[in-house]
């Protein structure tokens, strides 16, 4: 079968689940509304196939909208089948996966259809942080369905046929396919709405199966582990060359090169995704300064600064990991905040939210300073000061308030006015760097637990997360935070 071939609603479920494991629920349910001559239209299963099965041997609940039945529109009974699925999933603690191909609200059912959307939203809100929710957009997903998709933890969009929108693109002034079609998978991925974009139904479904292999199935269970066949003492001999493109570094660190990157096309200077260490799922957040091509050449470059989009991307990922008990690893290389007019209005609150996400998370947290760690941006990136359990630094890392030369310009402004200003500046910068900026200086103050050579990093991470495996974190009693 071609990777771009489109499947039927039932075929999609069969492909998603382990062989012969699907059990349908509510197959005989159909519409009961008769307004606008609806009684004359057949609606098998009311346009949505629901049931359960297993992925990699673990239970999941799944619904798949059938576009061949009233264009997959959502009405009262259609929604009741989905909410019933959520009720079962919450009772037993299993994920819900939605395969969306829908023309939106069933207009003939009017307020009954509106109520149907509301019922699903309520179940999604109740399930948030309790069971993973995954939505795959394989056709149209507009209006209220777009909200439904975005309330999920992960959104997959099929590259060519998937279309995700709240307002129909042709109603937006200046929007057209020749310029900027706001419903396309590529556009939604670039804006952080779509977590994964895949070409063809088959590739998308396989990508969901891959993601499910590393996720816990509810918030009280650990992520599904696997027997590690990688060398626990494997040396990372190429790590130094990979640190600018941390997607490569994380792949190298992970067992057998497993790295599932989330929101790959959004805020590319911040990398988020899942790796495995000794079979354990770890959530990774890392600062990137380059994207390297297959020849090791820089295909794109980024400043080593936190951006608004990057902070929001990392914040939502850390919150997911914390909700489901997934330990968090950070690779920090940041010299400050993005300094542009466009960033000025949003970077403060975005950085605050990321700081809060790290500080509030009670899962095991390890930070590795791989390059620069300057100013309050360093504090935000999972530093020991906001609750990291362990902080490692590579031997050439710099940790401090700012670049040594800039600090000297401020501290010794009067002394740098003479003829020997350059010489004085160089000497003072060297002194400042040695006393306050090195990884060793931070380690002497207890802010770094170990200074490492890059090749040994995987071993230290394995030891660290193994030691923190039984960590139990408690926060002050409250309903929830407000940041």
N, C-alpha and C positions, 0 to 999 in steps of 0.2 A: 504493500500500500504506500502511496506517495505520502511524504511527510506533510504535504499541504492539503491532503484530502479531507473533506468535511464529513463528519460522522453524524448519525442520527442520535437523538437524545439517549436512547437505550444503549446504543453502541458505545457512546462515551462512558457510560457507567461501567459497562462490561470491560472496557479497556483500562479504566482507572483501577478497578478492584482486582485482587488476586483471582485466579481462574476459578470459576464455578462457585464463587462465594456470595453473589448478590442475592438478597432476599427482598422482594418488593413488599411495600406496605401501602395500603390504600389504593390498590389498583382499580377498584370499582367506583371510587369517588368521582363525582362529576358535578357540574354546575347545577344550582337549583333556582337561579334567577330566570324569570321568563319575560322580563321587560324587553321592549324593542325586538320582539320575535326571537329571542334567544332560544326558546324551546324548539325552534326549527333547526338549530345548529347542533351537530354532534360535538361533544367535547370529551373524548376518552381521557380518563385520569385527570380531567380538567386542565390538561396542558402541562402537567408536571409529573415526572416519574420519581417516586420517593422510596427509600429503603435503606438497607444497611448491608455491610460486607466487611471484608478485611483488606488492609494494605500491609504487606510484609508481615502478615499474621496478626495484625492488631485491628481491633474494631473501629470502624468509621461509619458515620451516617452521611448519606449523599442524596441530593436532589438534582434533577436535570430537567430543565424546561424544554418542552417540545414545541418548536416553532411551527410544526405542521398542524398543530391544534390551535385555532384562533390566534395564530401568530405568537403563541407562547404568552399571551397577555395574562396579567395577574388579576384574578378576581377573588371573591370571598372563599370559595372552597380550595382553590389553588393555594392560597395563603394558609388556610387551616392545615393543609397537608404539611407545609413547611414548618409551621409552628409546632405541630404535633411531633415532627422529627426532632426539633429542638428540645421539646419536653423529654423525650426519650434520651437524647444525648446528655442532657444535664443530669438525669437520674443515674446514668451509668458512668458518666465521665468519659465521653468519647468525642472526637472532633466532628465538625459538620463541614462538608464540602459542597458548595453550590456551583453547578454548571449552568451559567446564565446565557440564554438566547431568547430575548423577550422584547416584544414591541411596546412594553410598558403597561400602564393601567388599562384595565378593561372598561372602556367608557360606558358601556351599556349598564354596568353594575354600579356606577356613580359612587355614592358615599359608602356602599358596602365594599367596593374595591379600595377606597381610601382607607377605611378602617382596617382592611387586610394588610396594607403596607404598615400601618401603625402597629399592628399585632406582631409583625415580624421584627420591626425595629426594637420593640420592647424585649422580645426574646433575645435578640442579639446583644442588647445592653446588659441583660441579666447574665448572658453567657460570657461576656467579655472578661478575660482574665481567669476564667474557669476552665474553658475548653478552647482549643485552637479553632479559629474559623477561617476558612479559605474560600474565596470566590474566584471562579474562572469565567472570564468574559469571552464567549466563543462566537457571539453574534452581536446584536444590538443590546445595549444595556443603558437605557435612558431614563431621565426623570427620577422617580422614586427608586428605581432599580439601581441607579448610580449611587444613591445614598446607601442602599443595602450593601452594595459591593464595598464601599469605602468604610463601612462599619466593621468589615472583616479585618483579620490580622494581616492577611496577605492577599493581594489581588494579582491574578494572572490575566493577561490579555493576549488573544491570538493576533498575530502581527497583521494579517491582511483582512480578515473578516470581523475581528473584534472592534466594537465601537462603543466607547464609554463617554457619556455626556449627561449633564443635568438639563441644560437647555439645548434644543436641537441646533446643531451647528449652522444650518441655513437661516436661523433667526438672528444670528449675531452679525452686526454690521461689520463689514470688512473681512469676514471669514469665508474662504472658499478653498477648494482642494488645490488650486494652483499656488496659493500662498500659505495658508495656515489652517488646516483642517483640525479643529480642536478636539475632535472625537477619536482621532486615530491612536493606535497603540503607541506609536513613537512619541507623539505629543504628550500623552498622558504619562509615559515613562519619564520623559524629560522634566515633567513638573512634579514627580514624586508620587503620583496617584497610583500608577501601575508598578508593582514590585518586580514582576517578571514579564518579559515579552518573548513569545515563542512562535515559530513559524509552523502553522498547521496544528490540527487537533491532536494528532498523535504525539508530537513533540511536547505540546503543552501538558498533556496528561502524564507523560513520562516525567516531566519536570515537577509536577505535583507529587508524584510518587517519590521522587528523590528528596523533596523537601520533607515529606512526612517521615522519611527514614531517620531524620535527625531531631524531630520534635517530640516533646512529651505529649501524651494523649490527654492529660488534664493537669491542673495546677497542684495536684497532690502526688503525682508520680514523676519519676525521673525520666529524662529523654531516653528513648530506646537505645541501649548500648549495643556494641558489636565487638566481637573478638578482634583485638588489635593484632594485625599481622606485621605491622611496621616495627622497626628496631627502636626500642625505647631509648637507646643511647645514641641514636643517629646524630651525626654531626652536621650542622648547617653551614657547610663550607662556602656556599654561594650567597649567604644571607646579606652580607654587606652590599653586594651589587643589586639586591632586590629591594632594599629599604625605601628607595624613592617611589617605587610602585608596590605598595604594600599588599595589593592583591596577589602578587607573585610571592611575597614574603610569607603571607598567611598560608598559601598553598604549600609552600616548602615546610612550614612549621607543622602543618596538620598531618595526621596519620594518612599515609598513602596518597597524599596530595588532594584530599577531599576539602573543597572550599565552595560553599554555596553562597554566592554574593547576592545580597538583597538591595533593591533599588539601584541597580548597576548604572543606569543612565541618568541618574539624578544626583546633583551635588557631588561630582566625581572626585573632588578633593577630599571627601570623607568616605571611607570604605566601611561598609557594614556587611556582616554575613556570618555563616556558621562554619566552624571547623570541628575536627575531632582530635582529642588528645587521649591516648590510651583507651580509645573506644568511647570516651565521654564527649557529649556535645558541649561546645563552648561558643558563646556569642562573641564576635570580634568587632571592635570599633577602631579604626586606624586613620591617621592623617596621611594623605598622599600628596606628593609634589610632582610626580610624573606618571604618565602612562607609557610603558615601554612596548614597542612592537616586537615582532618575532625575532628581529635581529638585535634586540637590546637597545635600539635607538628610541629617543623620546618622541612619541607621536603627539603628546600634549603635555603642557606644563602648568603647574598651579603654584600660587604663593603658599608658603607655610603658615597660613593664617586661618583662623576659624571664620566661616561665613554663616550668614543667617540660614541659608538652606542646609548647609552641612550640619549645623547644630540641631535643627529640627529633625533631620534624617537620623542622626545618632540618638536623639532623645527618644523618639518613638521606638527605636530598636531596643534601647536599654530598658525601657518600660516593659516591653514584651518579654524580654529575657527575665527580668525580675519577677513578673507575674507568674511565669512558668518555671521558676527555679533553675534557670540556665546560667551557669557562671559566666562572668564577663572578663574578657581580655582586652586591654587597650594598648595600641602602639602609638606613642605620643611623639610628634615632631611638629611643634607649633611655636611661632615667635610672637604671636599677638592676634589681634582681630583684623578682619578685612577693613581697610581704611578707604572707603569711597563714599560719595554722596548717597548712592543707591543703598548702601549697607547701613548708613547712619541711623535710619529710622527703625531698623528691625534687629540689629545685631545684639543690642543690650538685652532685650527680652528673650531672644533665642538662646543666647549664652546662659541666661538665668535658668531657663527651662532645662538645658542640658546639665548644668551644675546641679540642679535639684534632682534630676533623674539619677545621676550617679550617687549623690549623697543619700538619696532616699532608698536606693536599692540595697537589699539585705543579702543578696546572693554573694558567693565568693567573687572577689574582684582583684585582679592583678593588673598592674600598669607597668609597661616597659617604655622607658624613655629612650628612643632610638636616635634622636638628633637633638634639636633644640626644644627646650621647655621653658619659655620665658613668660613672665608676668602672670596676670590673672587668667590668661588663656590656658596656661599650664595647670593652674589650680582646677579649672573646669574639667580638664581631660583626665578625670579619675585619679587625681593625686591622693597621696596619703592624707593630706589635710582635709579632704572631704570623704574619707572613709575607705580608701583602697586598703585591702588587707596586706598586700605585698607590693612593693615597688622595686623594680629592677632598672638598672641603667646600663646601656652599653658603654664601653670604656671611653669613647670619644664624645659622649653626650654632654650637652651644656644645660645647666639648670640654674635659673636666676631671674632677676627682675627684667633685664633687657640685654641686648648686645653690649659687650664690654666697652667698645669705642663710644657708643651713644651715652652710656652711663658716665664715662669719663668726661665727655663734653659738658654734661650738666654739672657734675661734681667739682670740676676744676676749670670752670669757665674763665676765671680771672687769670689762671696760670697758663692758659693756652693762647695768650695774646702776643707773646714775644717771638723773637726770631727763631727760637728753638722749639716752637709750639709742636711741630710734627714729632720731634724726638721725645718731648715730654709726654705727648699724648700716647705714643707707642709704649713707653715705659709704664705709664699709669694703667693703660689698658691691659698690659700683660700681668701687672700686679693684681688688678681687680679680677681678672679672669681666673688666676690661680687661686685667689683667696675665696672667691664667692661663686664662681660660675661652673666649676668642674663637677662631674658626677661624684668624684671623691670627696669634694667639699660638702656636698649634700649628704653623702653617706656618713660623714663624721658628725653631722648634726641629727642623724637618725631619720632623715627624710627619704633615704634610699636604703633598701635592705641588702643589696648586693650589686657590685659593679662587675659586669660580665663581658667576656669576649663573645662576639656574635655566634660563633660556632656552637657554643654550649647552651644557647637560649632554650631550645626545645626541651632539653633535660631539666632545666630549672623550672620551666612551666609545668612539666609533668609532675615534678616533685611538689611544686606549690599547690596546684589544684588538687592533687591527691591528699595533701595535708589538710586542705580546707574543705574536703568533701562533706564533713559532718557539721559544717558551720551552721549555727542557728542565730539569726539576727532578730532583734526586737527594736521596734520604734515606739516613741511615746504614744500613749493611747489617744486616738483622734479618729474622726470619721474619714477624712481624707485631707491631703494638703491642697493648697490653692494656687501653687505656682504653675 
